[in-house]
Amino acid sequence: QQQVKQSPQSLIVQKGGISIINCAYENTAFDYFPWYQQFPGKGPALLIAIRPDVSEKKEGRFTISFNKSAKQFSLHIMDSQPGDSATYFCAASSMNYGGSQGNLIFGKGTKLSVKP
Amino acid sequence: EPEVTQTPSHQVTQMGQEVILRCVPISNHLYFYWYRQILGQKVEFLVSFYNNEISEKSEIFDDQFSVERPDGSNFTLKIRSTKLEDSAMYFCASRSLFRPGANVLTFGAGSRLTVL
């Protein structure tokens, strides 16, 4: 019940295309859903996050879509660029649940390659 | 921009040896975490630390592991007797209690541990 399932494992997109990465969770106590971006040799860095009280959040070219009833959320990268090539992790946490504050459960990651 | 600093960046050790990984969290953060990432796999939660005590730990964090905040700035992870399967990248993270960044975990660049 603590798992976050992420797909696809890898993704190749042409420059200017749309990258879509999907995640699903089971634990209804999760109330915080961030996406992290990781470049080789670096730590994960927060890209964008959403709480379950909204269905979509957009920051620049990055959008999270959230479907609470389906327990799914996805990351859309519009106008994908070669500099977006990285590994993307979805995660979930129960920020308001005592004892699990900040314990992020990560998906397995998606390696995105954007071809010029 | 404030950052989480980790040392060493890479440590090679013999099986059975003790290892201490060090972290300097962001100065006004109050929650501290260790995560690990085995090569090519997802980021896994190890332990969270708040108010000078462990607030949560995963099943990975067994008796071989310990954490300490020996002074006002450092946060350490000790592995008492390393095993081959402890080889991984270890990430330290910290989090503020206060808005607007209360949900955001900031990760360090990681310490790569290689056990021979």
Chai-1 contact restraints between the chains, C-beta under 6 A:
chainA,res_idxA,chainB,res_idxB,connection_type,confidence,min_distance_angstrom,max_distance_angstrom,comment,restraint_id
A,Y32,B,N103,contact,1.0,0.0,6.0,A-B,restraint_1
A,K42,B,A109,contact,1.0,0.0,6.0,A-B,restraint_2
A,G43,B,F91,contact,1.0,0.0,6.0,A-B,restraint_3
A,G43,B,F107,contact,1.0,0.0,6.0,A-B,restraint_4
A,G43,B,G108,contact,1.0,0.0,6.0,A-B,restraint_5
A,G43,B,A109,contact,1.0,0.0,6.0,A-B,restraint_6
A,G43,B,G110,contact,1.0,0.0,6.0,A-B,restraint_7
A,P44,B,F107,contact,1.0,0.0,6.0,A-B,restraint_8
A,L46,B,V104,contact,1.0,0.0,6.0,A-B,restraint_9
A,M95,B,N103,contact,1.0,0.0,6.0,A-B,restraint_10
A,G99,B,E56,contact,1.0,0.0,6.0,A-B,restraint_11
A,G102,B,Y31,contact,1.0,0.0,6.0,A-B,restraint_12
A,G102,B,S48,contact,1.0,0.0,6.0,A-B,restraint_13
A,G102,B,R95,contact,1.0,0.0,6.0,A-B,restraint_14
A,G102,B,L105,contact,1.0,0.0,6.0,A-B,restraint_15
A,N103,B,F45,contact,1.0,0.0,6.0,A-B,restraint_16
A,N103,B,S48,contact,1.0,0.0,6.0,A-B,restraint_17
A,N103,B,E56,contact,1.0,0.0,6.0,A-B,restraint_18
A,F106,B,K42,contact,1.0,0.0,6.0,A-B,restraint_19
A,F106,B,V43,contact,1.0,0.0,6.0,A-B,restraint_20
A,K108,B,K42,contact,1.0,0.0,6.0,A-B,restraint_21
A,G109,B,K42,contact,1.0,0.0,6.0,A-B,restraint_22
